[in-house]
Amino acid sequence: MDRLNEIIKNTVDIIEKSRSELFSIAESSRTECQLVEEELEKIRILTTDLINQVDILVKLDKECRYQLMIVSKNIKEYKEEDVKRAYDKAKDLQVQLMTKKAEEQLLIQRRSELERRLKIARDTANKAESLVNKVGVAMGYLTGELQDLSIQMEDIKQKQYLGIKIIKAQEEERKRVAREIHDGPAQLMANLVIKTELCEKLIDMDKEKAKEELGSLRGFLRSSLSDVRKIIYDLRPMSLDDLGLVPTLQRYISNYIEQNNISVNFSVLGDPKTLKPVVELAAFRIVQEALTNIKRHSGADSAVVRVEFTNEQVNLLISDDGKGFDKNKLWKAKEEDAGYGLLNMKERVELLNGKFDIKTAHNKGTKVFASLSLNIAEEG
């Protein structure tokens, strides 16, 4: 994913650089157009002036030829100097006329060349500007799509990490349940087997002793039943299905206070509603996990649990007066010691399209807020 992010960044950089180069080409072409237009305007002025000069010379040349023809016909009437002057004048005019026409041809060629350059420069500028616009539009779409892809990949990366954490937590939970069953009910049942065998032997030998052992056996059974019920409750409180969220939380918090010596102020706002099982379970687990974190990490003496029912959602607030923590380090996926409990709560809420937030600071306690929508479509 890091490599893909790098490729995406390089691709965007190359496209942006190409766009800048195209813009530079368009600007150069526009500058070229302006320079050619200015030179072309000068050439046009010179050409017009030269054409006027040629017209004047042509007119003078005609007059000179006519005068030369008259002199030639009446050569005897003119002095030799006059004849020579007439011929020289005609010759000079012809040279001037030829020179000006040559200059006119050069100017016309130069004008034609500049017009071709102007057309090429305009075409280049128009094409470059069109490409800049198209690349800009493509860049807009592409950047948005690539950014979305980058965000999605980062989200996948985060979810992958969280998934690993969840799998690890599930395995830890299985180990915990297995250990509790092994150390609790399984051990008690092993003792029960021994006690039963002892009672069988004592029943004919010492009835009072057998009766005493049966009493002890009953105590073992009650203890085992209590342990089994606790394990079942931790896995899935049956009272959620039978009584609903509020009574289940009341019972859980009452036991929590008794077992942990932490004062908990529990309150309910609004009219409690019948929740969908997935919302009800999520709400219970969030409170349970938050109170567990308070017990394990906060060092708090008291806590507040508030449940608020509205027409559209159920809001949860769990706060404590403990030592708090650095919130900025919490969501960093690469930190192995990131708080799984809080990550788990956040993931639960987000999977239900709810809102989740934490407010905390060093020695300022912690507030966990969660909002769950009541209108959740359940599959299956």
CORGI-V847739 format. One record per helix or strand. SS is the DSSP state (@ for helix, = for strand). FROM is the first residue (numbers start at 0). LEN is the number of residues. If there is no record, write none. Layout:
# CORGI-V847739
SS;FROM;LEN + SS;FROM;LEN
This chain:
# CORGI-V847739
@;1;72 + @;74;3 + @;79;126 + @;206;29 + @;237;5 + @;244;16 + =;262;7 + @;276;22 + =;301;8 + =;312;8 + @;326;3 + @;339;12 + =;354;6 + =;365;8
